[in-house]
């Protein structure tokens, strides 16, 4: 199964990309801020990765730990 990391997944375009990737059988990880609205991200197949985009070192560590970098 192909893997994809989508940033901005809680926004209009990002959530549309998430839906499309899921429809095509991709393993989706949604990179979001801890305060992001998940209203349009209800599918149980979505893996969430909360990132602080202002802290590059922390972000890198979380991406490596999640196996996405």
Backbone as a printed PyTorch tensor [residue, N CA C, xyz], in Angstrom:
tensor([[[  0.8410,  -1.1750,   0.0000],
         [  0.0000,   0.0000,   0.0000],
         [  0.8910,   1.2460,   0.0000]],

        [[  0.5670,   2.1880,  -0.8290],
         [  1.3190,   3.4340,  -0.8950],
         [  0.9540,   4.3100,   0.2940]],

        [[  1.9510,   5.0580,   0.7790],
         [  1.7550,   5.9500,   1.9130],
         [  1.8380,   7.3910,   1.4460]],

        [[  1.0360,   8.2480,   2.1050],
         [  1.0790,   9.6660,   1.7900],
         [  0.8980,  10.4710,   3.0680]],

        [[  1.6440,  11.5600,   3.1730],
         [  1.5120,  12.5090,   4.2670],
         [  0.9330,  13.7810,   3.6700]],

        [[ -0.2010,  14.2160,   4.1890],
         [ -0.8530,  15.4130,   3.6620],
         [ -0.8350,  16.4920,   4.7370]],

        [[ -0.1630,  17.6040,   4.4320],
         [ -0.1730,  18.7480,   5.3430],
         [ -1.3630,  19.6220,   4.9790]],

        [[ -1.8480,  20.3470,   5.9530],
         [ -3.0220,  21.1780,   5.7080],
         [ -4.2760,  20.3500,   5.5070]],

        [[ -4.2900,  19.1550,   6.0640],
         [ -5.3740,  18.2000,   5.8240],
         [ -6.7190,  18.6580,   6.3660]],

        [[ -6.7300,  19.5760,   7.3140],
         [ -8.0020,  20.0240,   7.8710],
         [ -8.6290,  21.1590,   7.0650]],

        [[ -7.9100,  21.6750,   6.0850],
         [ -8.4490,  22.7290,   5.2320],
         [ -9.2630,  22.1670,   4.0770]],

        [[ -9.8330,  23.0360,   3.2790],
         [-10.6960,  22.6230,   2.1710],
         [ -9.9420,  21.7620,   1.1600]],

        [[ -8.8210,  22.2570,   0.6780],
         [ -8.0610,  21.5110,  -0.3320],
         [ -7.4410,  20.2600,   0.2840]],

        [[ -6.8650,  20.3900,   1.4680],
         [ -6.2520,  19.2420,   2.1270],
         [ -7.2350,  18.1250,   2.4000]],

        [[ -8.4330,  18.4700,   2.8720],
         [ -9.4290,  17.4300,   3.1620],
         [ -9.9030,  16.7550,   1.8790]],

        [[ -9.9370,  17.4970,   0.7890],
         [-10.2900,  16.9100,  -0.5050],
         [ -9.1940,  15.9450,  -0.9630]],

        [[ -7.9460,  16.3170,  -0.7500],
         [ -6.8260,  15.4210,  -1.0780],
         [ -6.8760,  14.1480,  -0.2310]],

        [[ -7.2060,  14.2950,   1.0510],
         [ -7.3310,  13.1290,   1.9350],
         [ -8.3920,  12.1790,   1.3940]],

        [[ -9.5690,  12.7110,   1.0670],
         [-10.6600,  11.8810,   0.5310],
         [-10.2340,  11.1560,  -0.7420]],

        [[ -9.5670,  11.8720,  -1.6310],
         [ -9.1300,  11.2810,  -2.8940],
         [ -8.0990,  10.1760,  -2.6570]],

        [[ -7.1490,  10.4300,  -1.7780],
         [ -6.1180,   9.4280,  -1.4870],
         [ -6.7360,   8.1730,  -0.8750]],

        [[ -7.6790,   8.3440,   0.0360],
         [ -8.3580,   7.1910,   0.6390],
         [ -9.1320,   6.4100,  -0.4150]],

        [[ -9.7940,   7.1340,  -1.3060],
         [-10.5820,   6.4990,  -2.3600],
         [ -9.6940,   5.6470,  -3.2750]],

        [[ -8.4350,   6.0560,  -3.4280],
         [ -7.5000,   5.3280,  -4.2850],
         [ -6.6680,   4.3040,  -3.5060]],

        [[ -7.0120,   4.0740,  -2.2410],
         [ -6.3690,   3.0220,  -1.4710],
         [ -5.0640,   3.3730,  -0.7840]],

        [[ -4.7550,   4.6490,  -0.6760],
         [ -3.5180,   5.0670,  -0.0320],
         [ -3.6390,   4.9860,   1.4920]],

        [[ -2.5020,   4.7950,   2.1510],
         [ -2.3840,   4.8540,   3.6050],
         [ -2.1270,   6.3250,   3.9370]],

        [[ -3.1170,   7.0090,   4.5270],
         [ -3.0670,   8.4610,   4.7000],
         [ -2.7090,   8.8580,   6.1300]],

        [[ -1.7080,   9.7310,   6.2310],
         [ -1.4080,  10.4040,   7.4870],
         [ -1.6900,  11.8820,   7.2720]],

        [[ -2.5160,  12.4430,   8.1480],
         [ -2.8840,  13.8520,   8.0650],
         [ -2.0610,  14.6360,   9.0770]],

        [[ -1.2070,  15.5150,   8.5870],
         [ -0.4130,  16.3820,   9.4550],
         [ -1.2480,  17.6170,   9.7580]],

        [[ -1.5290,  17.8070,  11.0500],
         [ -2.3780,  18.9210,  11.4630],
         [ -1.7870,  19.5990,  12.6870]],

        [[ -2.2350,  20.8200,  12.9320],
         [ -1.8800,  21.5040,  14.1780],
         [ -2.7600,  20.9320,  15.2900]],

        [[ -2.3000,  20.9820,  16.5310],
         [ -3.1170,  20.4680,  17.6390],
         [ -4.4830,  21.1500,  17.7450]],

        [[ -4.5860,  22.3750,  17.2630],
         [ -5.8430,  23.1310,  17.3620],
         [ -6.7180,  23.0100,  16.1160]],

        [[ -6.3110,  22.2030,  15.1570],
         [ -7.0450,  22.0860,  13.8930],
         [ -8.4340,  21.4890,  14.0860]],

        [[ -9.3550,  21.9490,  13.2690],
         [-10.7210,  21.4300,  13.2440],
         [-10.7300,  20.1630,  12.3930]],

        [[-11.1670,  19.0600,  12.9810],
         [-11.1850,  17.7760,  12.2750],
         [-12.5660,  17.4420,  11.7090]],

        [[-13.4140,  18.4220,  11.5690],
         [-14.7900,  18.2060,  11.1260],
         [-14.8800,  17.3860,   9.8490]],

        [[-14.0270,  17.6540,   8.8950],
         [-14.1010,  16.9790,   7.5980],
         [-13.1800,  15.7610,   7.5110]],

        [[-12.6290,  15.3510,   8.6380],
         [-11.6800,  14.2370,   8.6570],
         [-12.1920,  13.1360,   9.5840]],

        [[-13.3210,  12.5700,   9.2480],
         [-13.9810,  11.5900,  10.1140],
         [-13.6360,  10.1410,   9.7890]],

        [[-13.0110,   9.8840,   8.6740],
         [-12.7460,   8.5060,   8.2570],
         [-11.7740,   7.8310,   9.2250]],

        [[-12.1210,   6.6460,   9.6860],
         [-11.3020,   5.9400,  10.6800],
         [ -9.9570,   5.4680,  10.1230]],

        [[ -9.7880,   5.4950,   8.8010],
         [ -8.5170,   5.0640,   8.2010],
         [ -7.4400,   6.1360,   8.2660]],

        [[ -7.8090,   7.3540,   8.6080],
         [ -6.8540,   8.4630,   8.6580],
         [ -6.0310,   8.3800,   9.9410]],

        [[ -4.7190,   8.4580,   9.7740],
         [ -3.8180,   8.5580,  10.9240],
         [ -3.4890,  10.0410,  11.0920]],

        [[ -3.5850,  10.5300,  12.3050],
         [ -3.3040,  11.9360,  12.5650],
         [ -1.9230,  12.1030,  13.1750]],

        [[ -1.2550,  13.1460,  12.7330],
         [  0.0520,  13.4930,  13.2630],
         [ -0.0010,  14.9800,  13.6060]],

        [[ -0.1040,  15.2750,  14.9060],
         [ -0.1650,  16.6670,  15.3380],
         [  1.2420,  17.2430,  15.3660]],

        [[  1.4360,  18.3090,  14.6110],
         [  2.7600,  18.9170,  14.4820],
         [  2.7190,  20.3870,  14.8410]],

        [[  3.7890,  20.8390,  15.4840],
         [  4.0010,  22.2500,  15.7270],
         [  4.9180,  22.7250,  14.6040]],

        [[  4.3590,  23.3650,  13.6100],
         [  5.1220,  23.7520,  12.4260],
         [  6.1430,  24.8540,  12.7070]],

        [[  6.1250,  25.4110,  13.9120],
         [  7.1000,  26.4290,  14.2900],
         [  8.3440,  25.8250,  14.9300]],

        [[  8.2950,  24.5320,  15.2580],
         [  9.4190,  23.8540,  15.8980],
         [  9.8950,  22.7320,  14.9750]],

        [[ 10.8830,  23.0420,  14.1620],
         [ 11.3480,  22.1160,  13.1280],
         [ 11.9320,  20.8400,  13.7250]],

        [[ 12.6910,  20.9540,  14.7990],
         [ 13.3010,  19.7630,  15.4050],
         [ 12.2380,  18.8060,  15.9380]],

        [[ 11.2550,  19.3430,  16.6430],
         [ 10.1620,  18.5110,  17.1590],
         [  9.3850,  17.8760,  16.0110]],

        [[  9.1450,  18.6530,  14.9720],
         [  8.4110,  18.1530,  13.8140],
         [  9.1770,  16.9990,  13.1600]],

        [[ 10.4750,  17.1590,  12.9860],
         [ 11.3060,  16.1190,  12.3840],
         [ 11.2600,  14.8400,  13.2200]],

        [[ 11.3720,  14.9760,  14.5370],
         [ 11.3360,  13.8100,  15.4270],
         [ 10.0120,  13.0560,  15.3000]],

        [[  8.9070,  13.7820,  15.2620],
         [  7.5940,  13.1400,  15.1450],
         [  7.4220,  12.4580,  13.7910]],

        [[  7.9370,  13.0740,  12.7390],
         [  7.8400,  12.4680,  11.4100],
         [  8.6550,  11.1820,  11.3300]],

        [[  9.8530,  11.1970,  11.9120],
         [ 10.6960,   9.9950,  11.9250],
         [ 10.0240,   8.9020,  12.7470]],

        [[  9.5200,   9.2620,  13.9140],
         [  8.8600,   8.2880,  14.7890],
         [  7.6440,   7.6640,  14.1090]],

        [[  6.9310,   8.4580,  13.3290],
         [  5.7440,   7.9660,  12.6260],
         [  6.1100,   7.1910,  11.3590]],

        [[  7.4000,   7.1680,  11.0170],
         [  7.8380,   6.4500,   9.8200],
         [  7.4880,   7.1640,   8.5320]],

        [[  7.3680,   8.4780,   8.5860],
         [  6.9610,   9.2620,   7.4170],
         [  8.0640,  10.1440,   6.8740]],

        [[  9.2850,  10.0080,   7.4070],
         [ 10.3720,  10.8780,   6.9600],
         [ 11.6530,  10.0920,   6.9090]]])
